[in-house]
Structure formats: structure tokens, C-alpha cells
Amino acid sequence: EGRAAMVAAGELEDGLTPVTTTVRFVRPLRLGRQPVVVVSEVDGDDVEQQIVLDGDAGRVVFAHVTTRTGERSSVVPRDDVATSPLSLRRDDLGADGHVTQTKAFELFQEARVLAISSLLPAMRPGRFVVGTSSVTFRDDIRWSAEPLRTSGWISRVGNGSFEMRAELSDGHAVLAESTTTLVGFDPDSQTSKSFDDAERQLLRDLVPTP
């Protein structure tokens, strides 16, 4: 919505090809009556945006969003990780007949939830939250009655976070890929936390061998 408003206002050239969109979450945004404000700035090939609330105490930032535009490059799907079918819905498509950027994030979120429930059934829900998530588009994602293929794997493990990668492909070429950093979380204190030794080892055992 913010980028569309910039195009309508003549602040951003229409027709730019998005390559990578990265969202860094700062704090939860709870439902409320106060409208959010999207602060946007064009920096070369990048569009930098912040999702904020302005109040009596000043401006509170909830998320940083960076969209890089340019030329896309093709890659082939990984052949050493399991894949699952993922069906598109008609409302995933925009007016141009392609999956929108917003819906691409939702598709990867669905795939990530399924992958985590399969890979990490022993870890209780709420033990980690999304810190940063990015989607890189390799091609337009067009409507297909046949399910696409999605894969997800853990690529890096730290003391209090882990990185999860995912691909969305047509079986021959990657259409989009995602990188998400998930941060350890304590539901009781609502703060980040380090994983314990058992959790950390469980995550490390799931990193594919090069």
C-alpha cells in the first residue's frame, strides 16, 4: 500500500521490478483504533519504509521494510531437501495475474509453519518468533492449477536464534526464495531468550550437510 501510494504521488517510478523485500520486526503491533503511519524514502534502487505509530510520547517504530528493485536472476531448486506441494488460490493473484508480494510472504509463512511442525514437533509453540523475513523473487509467480513445490530447511543456528530458508518452485526453476530469522522467545516474560542446550542441539541436527 505504501509503495502504491508513492507511485500515485509520483515519488516512485511505476513498473520497477521488485527483487528482494526484507521485513525486520521491532516490536508487536497490537490491534487498535489509532491508524499506523508508513514513512517511506527512496534510496537509489531501494525503497526504505517504516511502519510507525505517532503519539504523545513520540514516534514508535514497529517494523522496517526494505524493497530492492532491479534485475532478477534464475536459480535451480535444491535437490537435497524434501519438497511438499503448495496450491495457489485465486486471491493470491494481483491485477496482473501474478502472486503479489504480500501474498508471497503469506505463502512462505504457510510453508514455514508446515515445515516447523514436521521438523520440530518437540518444541512447544511460542518458543520462537519471527525477527526478520525476506523474500527474493526469481520470476513472476503465475497462476497454476497444478500445485507448486515448496521446501524448507534450517540453515544456521545461533545461541538464541536460527535461520530458516525456503524455496517455491515449479519443479524446474525457483520462482521465489525466503530467508527468515526466528528468535527464541519467552511467552511468560514476553522477551527474547537463548535456547537451552537440548533445543540448540535439536536445531543443529536439522541443518543439511553441505
N, C-alpha and C positions, 0 to 999 in steps of 0.2 A: 504494500500500500504506500509506504513512504517513497519508494523509488518511482512508482507510478505518478505520485504527486509531483515529484521533481521533474519528470518528463513533461507533464502537463504544464508546469510553470516555466519550462524552457531552461531549467537548471541542469538538466542531464540529457545528453543526446539520445534520441529514440533509436532502437534497433541494435544497441550494444549487446554483444553475446556474453552472458554470464558464464564464467568458468568455475570459480570456486566461491562459495558463500560459507563464512565461518561465523558461528554464534558463540559468544563467551558469556555465560550466565554469571551474574554477580550476586544476586540475591533473589529469593522467590517473589513473584508478583502476584499478590492476592486479589481476588475479585473485589471490586469496589466501585463506587459511583464516580470517582474522580477520573476524568479521561487521561490516558497516557499521552505523552508528547514524544514524537520521533524527531530527533535532531540529526540532520544529515549534512555531509560535507563531501565534495568531490576532490579526490587527491590523485591526479594522474589517471591511471586505469582503475583505480579503486574508488568505491563508494563507502565511506565510513558513516555509520549510524549508531545512535544511542537511543535506547528506549528508557524514558525517564518519567518521573512524576515531579512536578513543581509544587512546593508547599510553603508554609510559613517558615519552616526550618531550612528552606533552601531546596536545591535540586538533588534528587536521589536517583542514581543510575541502577537499572535492573539488568541490562544486557547491552553488550557491544556487538554490532553486526558489521562485518566487512564483506563486501562483494567485489571480487576481482573479475574484470572483463578482459576479453582478448580472444586468442585462437585456441580451439580445443585440440587435443591430441588423443589418438586412439591407443588402447592397450588391450591385450587378450586376457581373458579370465584366468585366475589361478586354477591349477589342476590338482593341487594337493590339499584342498579343503572341501568339505561336504557342501552340497548345494540343496536348496529347497525351492519349491515352486512358489511364486508370488503373483497373484492375479491383479490386474489393473481394474479400476472401477471407472465408469464414465465421468464421475465428478472429480477424478484425479486430473482431468484434462482442462486446459485453458481454451480460450477462443481460437488459438492457432492449432488446436488438435494435439498439442504436446503436454506432457505432465508438467505442471507448474513447479517452481522452486519450492514453494511451501508444501505442496503435496509430496515432492521428492523426500523432504525431511520426514514427513509422516510415514512414507513407505519404509524408509530406513529405520524409523523408530519401531514400526511393527516387526520388521525383520530382526532388530536387535533384541526386542522382548522375547521373541521365539527362540533366538539363539541362546540368550542367557538362561531361559527356563530349561533348555536342553543341556547346556554346558555346566550350569551352576545350580542344580536343583537343591543342593545342601545349604546354599546361602539364602538367608531369610530376606524377603522383600523389604526395601527400605534401608538396606545396608550400604547402598551407594546411590549417588545422584549424578546427573549429567553436569559436568563442569564446562566443557567445550565440545561443540559438534560442528563438523564441516562436511559439505557435500561438494565434490568435484564432478562436473558434468563432462563426459567424454563424447556424448552425442545427444541429440534430442530423443526423448523417450516418447515414442508414438504409441497410439492405441494398438493393442494386440489382443485378439480373443484367446490366444494361447498364453498360458502363464509364463512370465519371465522367470529367470533363475536368480536366486539370491544366496549369498554365502556370508558368513560372519565368523571372525576368529579374534582371539586375544593376541595382540602384537607386542605389548610391553607391559611390565608390571613394576610398580614402584612401591614405596612404603605405605602410601595412603591413597594410591590411585592406580588405575590400569587403563590401557588404551585398547579400544576395540575397532577393528577395521571391518569393512563390509563392501561387497560388490553387488551391483544389479546389472544383469547381462541378459542378452537374448540367446545365450548358449554359445555364441561365436565371438562376440565382442562385448566389452564392458560399456554400458551406457552411462553409468554413474558409479562413483565410489564414495564411501563415507569414512571419516575418522572421528571417533568420539572418545573423549577422556571422561571416565567415570571416577568419582571421588568418594572415598569412604565416608560414611555419614552415620551419626548417632541420632536416631529418632527421638530419644528422650531429651537430649540437650539441644537438638536442632543445630548441631555444629559438625564440622568435618572431623574425621578421626583416622588414625592409622589402622591398617588391617592387622589382625593378630597373625602369629607365625603360621597357624594352620590354614587360614584364609589365603595368606600370601603364597604358600606353597601350592595350594589348590589352583590358584590362578596361574602360577608359573608352569605347572604341569600341563596346562592347556595351550601354551604358546607353541605353534607349529615349529618343528625342527627345520632350519634352513636347508 
